[in-house]
Amino acid sequence: MSEKEEKLIVRKGTLNLRRKYGRTKQINIVERDAFIPRKLEKNLKEEILNRKSILATDIALKYDIRVSTVKLLFKQYEEEGLIKLLDPSLKLKIYVPVSK
């Protein structure tokens, strides 16, 4: 892959929505990349293994990656045996690193 393909795509924009009585509301729109660059994936792996608990939204917000992409990465790490799901009955998926 070339250097251009390894860059993260993060586009930020604001929309002005019209409300009642002449008021407006601004909404921030962020379009994040659907793929994780290899350089960033190494840093992610180190950070995930050093944390006590991991949430997909925390990682996605910190590195400007889609939450769905982080969930796929967590599923891959879970199959490799690097992390495990804390409690499957919880609605919020909390992962913890596997201590060896």
Buried (B, 14 or more C-beta within 10 A) or exposed (E): EEEEEEEEEEEEEEEEEEEEEEEEEEEEEEEBBEBBBEEBEEEBBEEBBEBEEBBBEEBBBEBBBBBEBBBBBBEEBBEEEBBEEEEEEEEEBEBBBEEE
